[in-house]
Amino acid sequence: MTSKIEHPVADEPPWSETLTDYDQCHLVTYLRLLDADQDGADWREATRLVLGRDPDQAPDLGRRCWETHLARARWMTQTGYRHLLALRRL
């Protein structure tokens, strides 16, 4: 069973050294990916449940989608959150 995703998930998140609109729309997605990774969830399960992709239909694309979104989620925990906090101060 997949969950409803409010904002469509791109094949890869746009990469930038600053916070993007895509990042802001997918903060919950990033948190769910980080939780799944921390819990040791299989990438296929996370791809299906969090990203709404069927990893069996296109395994390479599904894995790349998971890898790049997880990398962006990690970037958010190391750098991106500062940009988010700066926006909140405005």
C-alpha distances in whole Angstrom, upper triangle without the diagonal:
4,7,10,12,16,18,17,17,20,20,22,23,27,29,32,34,34,31,29,28,25,25,25,22,20,21,18,16,19,19,16,16,20,18,16,19,21,19,19,15,15,15,13,10,12,12,8,7,11,12,9,11,11,13,14,16,18,18,21,20,16,18,21,19,17,21,23,20,21,25,25,23,26,28,27,28,31,33,31,31,34,34,32,34,37,35,35,39,40
4,7,9,12,14,13,13,16,17,19,20,23,26,29,31,30,27,26,24,21,21,22,19,16,18,15,13,16,17,13,14,17,16,14,17,20,18,19,15,15,14,12,10,10,10,6,5,8,9,6,9,9,12,14,15,16,17,19,18,14,17,19,16,15,19,20,17,18,22,22,20,23,25,24,25,29,30,27,28,31,31,28,31,34,32,32,35,36
4,6,10,12,12,13,16,18,19,19,23,25,27,30,28,25,24,22,19,19,19,16,14,16,12,11,15,15,12,13,17,15,14,18,20,18,19,16,17,16,14,12,11,11,9,6,7,9,7,11,12,15,17,18,19,19,22,19,16,18,20,17,16,19,20,17,18,21,21,19,22,24,23,24,27,28,26,25,29,28,26,28,31,29,29,32,33
4,6,9,10,11,15,17,19,19,22,24,27,29,27,24,22,20,17,18,17,14,13,15,12,11,15,16,13,15,18,18,17,20,22,21,22,19,20,18,17,15,14,13,11,9,9,10,8,11,14,17,19,19,20,21,23,20,17,20,21,17,17,21,20,17,19,22,21,19,23,25,23,24,28,28,25,25,28,27,25,27,30,27,27,31,32
4,6,7,8,12,14,16,15,18,21,23,25,24,20,18,16,13,14,14,11,9,12,10,9,12,14,12,13,17,17,16,19,21,21,22,19,20,18,17,15,13,12,11,10,8,8,7,11,14,16,19,19,19,20,21,18,16,18,19,15,15,18,18,14,16,19,18,17,20,21,20,22,25,25,22,22,25,24,22,25,27,24,24,28,29
4,7,9,13,16,17,16,18,21,22,25,23,19,17,14,12,13,12,9,9,12,10,10,13,15,14,16,18,19,19,21,23,24,25,22,23,21,20,19,17,16,15,13,11,11,11,14,17,20,23,22,22,23,24,21,19,21,21,17,17,21,19,16,18,21,19,17,21,22,20,22,25,25,21,21,24,23,20,23,25,22,22,26,26
4,6,9,13,14,12,14,17,19,22,20,17,14,11,9,11,10,7,7,11,10,9,12,15,14,15,18,19,19,21,23,24,25,23,23,20,20,19,17,15,15,14,12,10,11,13,17,19,22,21,21,22,22,19,17,19,19,15,16,19,17,14,17,19,16,16,20,20,18,21,23,23,19,20,23,21,19,22,23,21,22,25,25
4,6,10,11,11,13,16,19,22,21,18,15,13,10,12,13,9,9,13,13,11,13,16,15,15,19,20,19,21,24,24,25,22,22,19,18,18,16,13,13,13,11,9,9,11,14,16,19,18,17,19,19,15,14,17,16,12,14,17,15,13,16,18,16,16,20,20,19,22,24,24,21,22,25,23,21,24,26,23,24,28,28
4,7,8,8,11,14,17,20,19,16,14,13,9,11,12,10,8,12,12,9,11,14,13,13,16,18,17,18,21,22,22,19,19,16,15,16,13,11,12,12,10,6,8,9,13,14,17,16,15,16,16,12,11,13,12,9,10,13,11,9,12,14,13,13,17,17,17,19,22,21,19,20,23,21,20,24,25,23,24,28,28
4,5,6,8,12,15,18,18,16,13,13,9,11,14,12,10,14,15,12,13,17,16,15,18,20,19,19,23,24,23,21,20,17,17,18,15,12,14,15,13,9,11,10,14,14,18,16,14,15,14,11,11,13,11,8,10,12,10,9,13,14,12,14,17,17,17,20,22,21,19,21,24,22,21,25,26,24,26,29,29
4,7,9,12,16,19,19,18,16,16,12,14,17,15,13,16,17,14,14,18,17,15,18,20,19,19,22,23,22,20,19,15,15,17,14,11,13,15,13,10,11,10,12,12,15,14,11,12,11,7,8,10,8,5,9,10,9,9,12,13,13,15,17,17,18,21,22,22,20,23,25,24,23,27,28,27,29,32,32
4,6,8,12,15,16,15,13,14,11,11,15,14,12,15,16,13,13,16,16,14,16,19,18,18,21,23,22,20,19,15,16,18,15,12,15,17,14,11,13,12,15,15,18,17,14,14,12,9,10,10,7,5,8,9,6,7,10,10,9,12,14,14,15,18,19,19,17,20,22,20,20,24,25,24,26,29,29
4,6,9,12,13,11,9,10,7,8,11,11,9,12,14,11,11,14,15,13,15,18,18,18,20,23,22,21,20,17,18,19,16,14,17,17,14,12,14,14,18,17,21,20,18,18,16,13,13,13,11,8,10,10,7,6,10,9,7,10,12,12,12,15,17,16,13,16,19,17,17,20,21,20,22,25,25
4,7,10,10,10,8,9,7,8,12,12,12,14,16,14,13,17,18,17,18,21,21,21,23,26,25,24,24,20,22,23,20,18,20,21,18,15,18,18,21,21,24,23,21,21,19,16,16,16,13,11,14,13,9,9,13,11,9,12,14,12,13,17,17,15,13,16,18,16,16,20,20,19,22,24,24
4,7,9,9,8,11,10,10,13,14,13,15,18,16,14,17,19,17,18,21,22,20,23,26,25,25,24,21,23,24,21,19,22,23,20,17,20,20,23,23,26,25,22,22,20,17,18,17,14,13,14,13,9,10,12,10,8,11,12,10,11,15,15,13,11,15,16,14,16,19,19,19,22,24,24
4,5,7,7,11,11,10,13,15,15,15,19,18,16,19,21,19,19,23,24,23,24,28,27,27,27,24,26,27,24,22,25,26,22,20,23,24,27,26,30,29,26,26,23,21,22,21,18,17,18,16,13,13,15,12,10,13,13,10,11,15,14,11,10,13,14,12,14,17,16,16,19,21,21
4,7,9,13,13,11,14,17,16,16,20,19,16,19,22,20,20,23,25,23,24,28,28,28,28,26,28,29,25,25,28,28,24,23,26,26,30,29,32,32,29,28,26,24,24,23,20,19,20,18,15,15,16,13,10,13,13,9,10,13,12,9,8,12,11,10,12,15,14,15,18,19,20
4,6,10,11,10,11,14,15,14,18,18,16,18,21,20,20,23,25,24,25,28,29,29,29,26,29,29,25,25,28,27,23,22,26,26,30,29,33,33,30,30,28,25,25,24,22,20,21,19,16,15,17,14,11,13,14,10,10,13,12,9,7,10,9,7,9,12,11,11,15,16,16
4,7,8,6,7,11,11,11,15,15,13,15,18,18,18,21,22,22,23,26,27,27,28,25,27,27,23,23,25,24,21,20,23,24,28,28,31,31,29,29,27,24,24,23,21,19,19,19,15,14,15,14,10,11,13,10,8,12,12,9,6,8,9,6,7,11,10,10,13,15,15
4,5,5,6,9,10,11,14,14,13,16,18,18,19,22,23,23,24,27,28,27,27,24,26,26,23,22,24,23,20,18,21,22,26,26,30,29,27,27,25,22,22,22,20,17,18,18,15,13,16,15,11,12,15,12,11,15,15,13,9,12,13,10,10,14,13,12,15,17,17
4,5,5,6,9,10,13,13,14,16,18,18,19,22,23,24,25,28,29,27,28,25,26,26,23,21,23,22,19,17,20,21,25,26,29,29,27,27,26,23,22,23,21,18,19,20,16,14,17,17,13,14,17,15,13,17,18,16,12,13,15,12,11,15,15,12,14,17,17
4,5,5,6,9,11,11,11,14,16,15,17,20,20,21,23,25,26,24,25,21,22,23,19,18,20,19,16,14,16,18,21,22,26,25,23,24,22,19,19,19,17,14,15,16,13,11,14,14,11,12,15,14,12,16,17,16,12,14,16,13,13,16,17,15,17,20,20
4,5,5,6,9,9,8,11,13,13,14,17,18,18,20,22,23,22,23,20,22,22,18,17,20,19,15,14,17,18,22,23,26,26,24,24,23,20,19,19,17,14,15,15,12,10,12,12,8,9,12,10,8,12,14,12,9,10,13,11,10,13,15,13,15,18,18
4,5,6,9,10,10,12,14,15,16,18,20,20,22,24,25,24,25,23,24,24,20,20,21,20,16,16,18,20,24,25,29,28,27,27,26,23,22,22,21,18,18,19,16,13,15,15,12,11,14,13,10,13,16,14,10,10,13,10,8,12,13,11,12,16,16
4,6,8,8,10,12,13,14,16,18,19,20,22,23,25,23,24,22,22,22,18,18,19,17,14,13,15,18,21,23,26,26,25,25,25,21,20,21,20,16,17,18,16,13,15,16,13,12,16,15,13,16,18,17,13,14,16,14,12,15,17,14,15,19,19
4,5,5,6,9,10,10,12,14,15,16,18,20,21,19,20,18,19,18,15,14,16,14,11,10,13,15,19,20,23,23,22,22,22,19,17,18,17,13,13,15,13,10,11,13,10,9,13,13,11,13,16,16,12,13,16,15,13,16,18,16,17,20,21
4,5,5,6,9,10,11,12,14,15,16,18,20,19,21,19,20,19,15,16,18,16,12,12,15,18,21,22,26,26,25,24,24,21,19,20,19,16,15,16,14,11,11,13,10,8,11,12,9,11,14,14,11,10,14,13,10,13,16,14,14,18,19
4,5,5,6,9,10,10,12,14,15,16,18,17,19,17,19,17,13,14,15,13,9,11,13,16,20,21,24,25,24,24,24,21,19,19,19,16,14,16,16,12,12,15,12,10,13,14,12,13,16,17,14,13,17,16,13,16,19,17,17,21,22
4,5,5,6,9,10,10,12,14,15,17,15,16,14,15,14,10,11,12,10,6,7,10,13,16,17,21,21,20,20,20,18,15,16,16,12,11,13,12,9,9,12,11,8,12,13,12,13,16,17,14,15,18,18,15,18,21,20,20,23,25
4,5,5,6,9,10,10,12,14,15,14,16,14,16,15,11,12,14,13,9,10,13,15,18,18,22,23,21,20,20,18,16,15,15,12,10,11,11,7,7,9,8,5,8,10,8,10,13,14,12,12,15,15,14,16,19,18,19,22,24
4,5,5,6,9,10,10,12,14,14,16,15,17,15,12,14,15,13,10,12,15,17,20,20,24,25,24,23,23,21,18,18,18,15,13,14,14,11,9,12,11,7,9,12,10,9,13,15,13,12,16,16,14,16,19,19,19,22,24
4,5,5,6,9,10,10,12,11,13,12,14,12,8,11,12,9,7,9,12,15,17,17,21,22,22,20,21,19,16,16,17,14,12,14,14,11,10,13,12,9,12,14,13,13,16,18,16,16,20,20,18,20,23,22,22,25,27
4,5,5,6,8,10,11,9,11,9,12,10,7,9,11,10,7,9,12,13,16,15,19,20,19,18,18,17,14,13,14,11,8,10,11,8,6,10,10,7,9,12,12,12,15,17,16,16,20,20,18,21,24,23,23,27,28
4,5,5,6,9,10,10,12,11,14,13,10,12,15,13,10,12,16,17,19,18,22,24,22,20,20,19,17,15,16,14,11,11,12,10,7,10,10,7,8,11,10,9,13,15,14,14,18,19,17,19,22,22,22,25,28
4,5,5,6,9,9,12,12,14,12,10,13,15,12,10,13,16,18,20,19,22,24,24,22,22,21,18,17,18,17,13,14,16,13,10,13,14,10,11,15,14,12,16,18,17,17,20,22,20,21,24,25,24,27,29
4,5,5,6,5,8,9,11,9,6,10,12,10,9,12,14,15,17,16,19,21,21,18,19,19,15,14,16,15,11,13,15,12,10,13,14,12,13,16,16,15,18,20,20,19,23,24,22,24,27,27,27,30,32
4,5,5,6,8,8,11,10,8,11,14,13,11,13,16,17,18,16,19,22,21,18,19,18,15,13,15,14,10,11,13,12,8,11,13,11,11,14,15,14,16,19,19,19,22,23,22,24,27,27,28,30,33
4,5,8,11,12,15,13,11,15,17,15,14,16,19,20,21,20,23,26,25,22,22,22,19,17,19,18,14,14,16,15,11,13,15,12,12,15,15,13,16,19,19,19,22,24,23,24,27,28,27,30,33
4,6,9,11,14,12,11,14,16,14,14,16,19,20,20,19,22,25,24,22,23,23,19,18,20,19,15,16,18,17,14,16,18,15,15,19,19,17,19,23,22,22,25,27,25,27,30,30,30,33,35
4,6,9,12,10,10,13,15,14,14,16,18,19,19,17,20,23,22,19,20,21,17,15,18,18,14,14,17,16,13,16,18,16,15,19,20,18,20,23,24,24,27,28,27,29,32,32,32,35,37
4,6,8,7,7,10,11,11,11,13,15,15,15,14,16,19,19,16,18,18,15,13,16,15,12,13,16,15,12,16,18,16,16,20,20,19,22,24,24,24,28,29,27,29,32,32,32,35,37
4,5,5,6,9,10,11,12,13,14,14,13,11,13,16,16,13,15,16,12,11,14,14,11,12,15,15,13,16,18,17,17,21,21,21,23,26,25,26,29,30,29,31,34,34,34,37,39
4,5,5,6,8,10,10,10,12,11,11,9,12,14,13,10,12,12,9,7,10,10,7,8,12,11,10,13,15,14,15,18,19,20,22,24,23,24,28,28,27,30,32,32,32,36,37
4,5,5,6,9,10,10,11,9,8,6,8,11,11,8,11,11,8,7,11,11,8,11,14,13,13,16,18,17,19,21,22,23,25,27,26,27,30,30,29,32,35,34,34,38,39
4,5,5,6,8,9,10,10,9,8,11,13,14,12,14,14,11,11,14,13,10,13,16,14,13,17,18,17,19,22,22,22,25,27,26,26,30,30,29,31,34,33,33,37,38
4,5,5,5,7,9,9,10,10,13,15,15,13,14,14,10,10,12,10,8,10,13,11,10,14,15,13,15,18,18,19,21,23,22,22,26,26,25,27,30,29,30,33,34
4,6,6,5,6,6,7,7,10,12,11,10,11,10,6,7,10,8,6,9,11,10,10,14,15,14,16,19,19,20,22,24,22,23,27,27,25,28,31,30,30,34,35
4,6,6,5,5,5,7,9,11,12,11,14,12,9,10,13,11,10,13,15,13,14,17,18,17,19,22,22,23,26,27,25,26,30,29,27,30,33,32,32,36,37
4,6,6,8,9,10,13,15,15,15,17,15,12,13,15,13,11,15,16,14,14,17,18,16,19,21,21,21,25,26,24,24,28,28,26,28,31,30,30,33,35
4,6,8,11,12,15,16,16,15,17,15,11,13,14,11,9,13,13,10,11,15,14,13,15,18,17,18,21,22,20,21,24,24,22,25,27,26,26,30,31
4,6,9,10,13,14,13,13,14,12,9,11,11,8,7,11,11,9,11,14,13,13,16,18,17,19,22,22,20,21,25,24,22,25,27,26,27,30,31
4,7,9,12,12,13,13,15,13,10,12,14,10,10,14,15,12,14,17,17,16,20,21,21,23,25,26,24,24,28,27,25,28,31,29,29,33,34
4,6,9,9,9,10,12,9,6,10,11,9,9,13,14,12,14,17,17,17,20,22,22,24,26,27,25,26,30,29,27,31,33,31,32,35,36
4,5,6,7,8,11,10,7,10,12,11,11,15,16,15,17,20,20,20,23,25,25,27,29,30,28,30,33,32,31,34,36,35,35,39,40
4,6,6,5,8,8,5,7,10,10,10,12,15,15,15,18,19,20,22,24,25,26,28,29,28,29,33,32,31,34,36,35,36,40,40
4,6,6,9,10,8,10,13,13,13,16,18,18,19,22,23,23,25,27,28,30,32,33,32,33,36,36,35,38,40,39,40,43,44
4,6,9,9,8,11,13,13,14,17,18,19,20,23,24,24,26,28,29,31,33,34,32,34,37,36,35,38,40,39,40,44,44
4,6,5,6,9,10,10,12,14,15,16,18,20,21,22,24,26,27,29,30,31,30,32,35,34,33,37,38,37,39,42,42
4,6,5,6,8,10,10,12,14,15,16,18,20,21,22,24,26,27,28,30,29,31,34,33,33,36,38,37,38,41,42
4,5,5,6,9,10,10,12,14,15,16,18,20,21,22,24,26,27,28,27,29,32,32,31,35,36,36,37,40,41
4,5,5,6,9,10,11,12,14,15,16,18,20,21,22,24,26,26,25,27,30,29,29,32,34,33,35,38,38
4,5,5,6,9,10,11,12,14,15,16,18,20,21,23,25,25,24,26,29,28,28,31,33,32,33,37,37
4,5,5,6,9,10,10,12,14,15,16,18,20,21,23,24,23,25,28,28,27,30,32,32,33,36,37
4,5,5,6,8,10,10,12,14,15,16,18,20,21,22,21,23,26,26,26,29,30,30,32,34,35
4,6,5,6,8,10,11,12,14,15,17,19,20,21,19,21,24,24,23,27,28,27,29,32,33
4,6,5,6,8,10,10,12,14,15,17,18,20,18,20,23,23,22,26,28,27,28,31,32
4,6,5,6,9,10,11,12,14,16,17,18,17,20,22,22,22,25,27,27,28,31,32
4,5,5,6,9,10,10,12,14,15,16,15,18,20,20,20,23,24,24,26,29,30
4,5,5,6,9,10,10,13,14,15,13,15,18,18,17,21,22,22,23,26,27
4,5,5,6,9,10,11,13,14,13,15,18,18,18,21,23,23,24,27,28
4,5,5,6,9,10,11,12,12,14,17,17,17,20,22,22,24,26,27
4,5,5,6,9,10,10,9,11,14,14,14,17,19,19,20,23,24
4,5,5,7,9,10,9,10,13,14,13,16,18,18,19,22,23
4,5,5,6,9,9,10,13,14,14,16,18,19,20,23,25
4,5,5,6,6,8,11,11,12,14,16,17,19,21,22
4,6,5,4,5,8,9,9,11,13,14,15,18,19
4,6,6,6,9,11,11,12,14,16,16,18,21
4,6,7,8,11,12,13,14,16,17,19,21
4,6,6,8,9,11,12,14,15,17,18
4,5,5,7,9,10,11,13,15,16
4,5,5,6,9,10,11,13,15
4,5,5,6,9,10,11,13
4,5,5,6,9,10,11
4,5,5,6,9,10
4,5,5,6,9
4,5,5,7
4,5,5
4,6
4
